[in-house]
């Protein structure tokens, strides 16, 4: 996480928008949001759709929203 935190801080200092994606899920989003600064967007669509195959779309979206709080 140190490298992600440093990269996000440097990108922000350079005026870049910081986004995160790939392999994000309900388990790793909370710690990511807790330590990585300046995140503007999370690309979580794949995680939600994959999870929705087992629990349904509404529940998958609700899980992710809870994880992001």
Secondary structure as GFF3:
##gff-version 3
##sequence-region A 1 69
A	DSSP	alpha_helix	2	13	.	.	.	ID=ss1
A	DSSP	beta_strand	18	21	.	.	.	ID=ss2
A	DSSP	alpha_helix	26	35	.	.	.	ID=ss3
A	DSSP	beta_strand	39	43	.	.	.	ID=ss4
A	DSSP	alpha_helix	45	55	.	.	.	ID=ss5
A	DSSP	alpha_helix	57	68	.	.	.	ID=ss6
###
